[in-house]
């Protein structure tokens, strides 16, 4: 009841004040303009109503009123929720709520108030908006924004280290004290973690060890209205302990045993020792070290960064004959362990390693390396330079045989005996090569006399000491020339020299002229060069256009050697400025080296052999053709053979298609050949008075075909025979030249000689006597 009185006093106090203001305004208005209509106003304040009121509906919200004095006035409200949730009593202006309101759904409502004349529905005042606010009551439980939260914290963290933060939301009005205030409490796992009012979870112990327990699942409760026993909600928080490097590695076995052949390469893998580190891989930084044993200079242990294993490798070659077993102790440590959390009092991680070396058949080993010998060039007395030596490193101690493998330069200049003695095949020439290198192989001789396939190699270097055995030679300048009117002292050219021997450190080459009886002089430059100058001047081209100047060059060797070289100087015509205008062309000497001569000789020899082979092939081919021709003449009958070569032939003058020499010889000699029995059956021409039948030619062809098929003396290729039988009905009878010789015709063919050269061959064939017969 007291609340209602306060509410109405709040509603009507501003209304009364506003009414007094209206009266004052009306007073001034009446003085100024008494004819104007007085202004009217709505009289109310903001309306409020509690949410979730448990009294019977409807619930009174407030009252709207106006200063209009009209007995026919009617109040109405408009808006989204007018006449549904809210209704107004049209005469009194009281506003009622016909539903229970929930502030969490809608905190305030906006409506429009109107006052009209019920008689004509005319507005008595302009419409006015007002707001109904819903008062909050603490009717909502705090709700976590997610059911499960995740957090992490390093293991062994100090007390109070923040882990994560949880959040719960209360839908009640936060402006009302205690309605939306959320408090948190750990109800499961409170012995390890705690939570403050802001939702931050922190540790309560400093000995949380990941290796003991890596995850924790705790339950946090959220509630509002501190001190009240209202409802609450819970959420699960999963906390993971992250790893820190707080544990040393430990060997999995107290000892390790490995076997390795003695020929293992330096840096090869002997074996691996394994450790166990309970920390995560990123915190495993194992280092291995020797703690006992005298072989730390023989082996090393390197940690594998991926598996954390210790790889044992030899630092130098192993030798079974010297040491057959190695034994030492190693320790595994981690220098990156955080000593603040290290658990002191644990035992050191030490393991014993035994490496057994096995024997293998090793190749011989050379001693006293490297091998280098010096010899003076062209010394005929020196034949033996020294020797190489190798031994069998195995216990068998087999004998060693030596052999030369490679040589540079290639050739039989240096030899190696079976016992390793280095010998010279002939005196060496330094100008050919200043040094000689050979590769000597050492092989073991097995018990059965065979040579082992395992061998070792050594390089032997022979240095040839130079002897002064070559005289210096002139380096010819390019066509030295001089003007015929050159003045005395004019430099013609500069000459230099070269020597195949080593240049003496005692001085330079010495230059001099072989004769002073010339118009040239020589001036030393003392830098292995000299200048050729004009001595008197004024050369006479009529007497000599080319001068041959002998120059003597000597070295400073021991003994001193010299050579005479001819310098060819041309005398030329020059203009006033001293420029050459005309010089005779001199013949150039063309030299051919020995290698070029050998190459030319090989080419000539190859050409000669090639032509000889071609000539031999041609002769053999002719002989073969001759044998075939002789074979053809032994056959009693002579047949014309037509072989298809896709050509038409050369006409009457073509005598290459068949051999007519036999026919010619018969015609010219006039000798009738003896009758030789034919090797195959003869088919006589039928008498002329016999009438040929339809199958006469067919029978003739079949007979000839059988003869060709059964004759073994014919060549093994197909031929087309032309037979001289024209048939019984032909008036001219046979036109074949082969049968004309045995014809009974009395025709005289001598007139063919008068027909010219085109019928010469035919005249020779038919120009013989009538009683001559031809064998075909």
Secondary structure as GFF3:
##gff-version 3
##sequence-region A 1 776
A	DSSP	alpha_helix	2	32	.	.	.	ID=ss1
A	DSSP	beta_strand	42	43	.	.	.	ID=ss2
A	DSSP	beta_strand	47	50	.	.	.	ID=ss3
A	DSSP	beta_strand	59	63	.	.	.	ID=ss4
A	DSSP	beta_strand	65	66	.	.	.	ID=ss5
A	DSSP	beta_strand	73	78	.	.	.	ID=ss6
A	DSSP	beta_strand	86	88	.	.	.	ID=ss7
A	DSSP	beta_strand	94	97	.	.	.	ID=ss8
A	DSSP	beta_strand	108	117	.	.	.	ID=ss9
A	DSSP	beta_strand	128	135	.	.	.	ID=ss10
A	DSSP	beta_strand	143	144	.	.	.	ID=ss11
A	DSSP	beta_strand	148	154	.	.	.	ID=ss12
A	DSSP	beta_strand	162	165	.	.	.	ID=ss13
A	DSSP	beta_strand	168	169	.	.	.	ID=ss14
A	DSSP	beta_strand	182	188	.	.	.	ID=ss15
A	DSSP	beta_strand	193	195	.	.	.	ID=ss16
A	DSSP	beta_strand	200	203	.	.	.	ID=ss17
A	DSSP	beta_strand	215	224	.	.	.	ID=ss18
A	DSSP	beta_strand	232	242	.	.	.	ID=ss19
A	DSSP	beta_strand	250	251	.	.	.	ID=ss20
A	DSSP	beta_strand	255	261	.	.	.	ID=ss21
A	DSSP	beta_strand	269	273	.	.	.	ID=ss22
A	DSSP	beta_strand	275	276	.	.	.	ID=ss23
A	DSSP	three_ten_helix	281	283	.	.	.	ID=ss24
A	DSSP	beta_strand	286	292	.	.	.	ID=ss25
A	DSSP	beta_strand	299	303	.	.	.	ID=ss26
A	DSSP	beta_strand	310	314	.	.	.	ID=ss27
A	DSSP	beta_strand	325	334	.	.	.	ID=ss28
A	DSSP	beta_strand	350	358	.	.	.	ID=ss29
A	DSSP	beta_strand	365	367	.	.	.	ID=ss30
A	DSSP	beta_strand	371	376	.	.	.	ID=ss31
A	DSSP	beta_strand	384	387	.	.	.	ID=ss32
A	DSSP	beta_strand	389	391	.	.	.	ID=ss33
A	DSSP	beta_strand	399	408	.	.	.	ID=ss34
A	DSSP	beta_strand	414	416	.	.	.	ID=ss35
A	DSSP	beta_strand	421	424	.	.	.	ID=ss36
A	DSSP	beta_strand	435	445	.	.	.	ID=ss37
A	DSSP	beta_strand	451	465	.	.	.	ID=ss38
A	DSSP	beta_strand	473	475	.	.	.	ID=ss39
A	DSSP	beta_strand	481	483	.	.	.	ID=ss40
A	DSSP	beta_strand	491	498	.	.	.	ID=ss41
A	DSSP	beta_strand	510	513	.	.	.	ID=ss42
A	DSSP	beta_strand	520	524	.	.	.	ID=ss43
A	DSSP	beta_strand	529	534	.	.	.	ID=ss44
A	DSSP	beta_strand	546	554	.	.	.	ID=ss45
A	DSSP	beta_strand	562	574	.	.	.	ID=ss46
A	DSSP	beta_strand	580	582	.	.	.	ID=ss47
A	DSSP	alpha_helix	594	633	.	.	.	ID=ss48
A	DSSP	beta_strand	641	642	.	.	.	ID=ss49
A	DSSP	three_ten_helix	651	653	.	.	.	ID=ss50
A	DSSP	alpha_helix	661	669	.	.	.	ID=ss51
A	DSSP	alpha_helix	696	710	.	.	.	ID=ss52
A	DSSP	beta_strand	720	721	.	.	.	ID=ss53
A	DSSP	alpha_helix	737	740	.	.	.	ID=ss54
A	DSSP	three_ten_helix	749	755	.	.	.	ID=ss55
A	DSSP	three_ten_helix	757	759	.	.	.	ID=ss56
A	DSSP	alpha_helix	760	766	.	.	.	ID=ss57
###
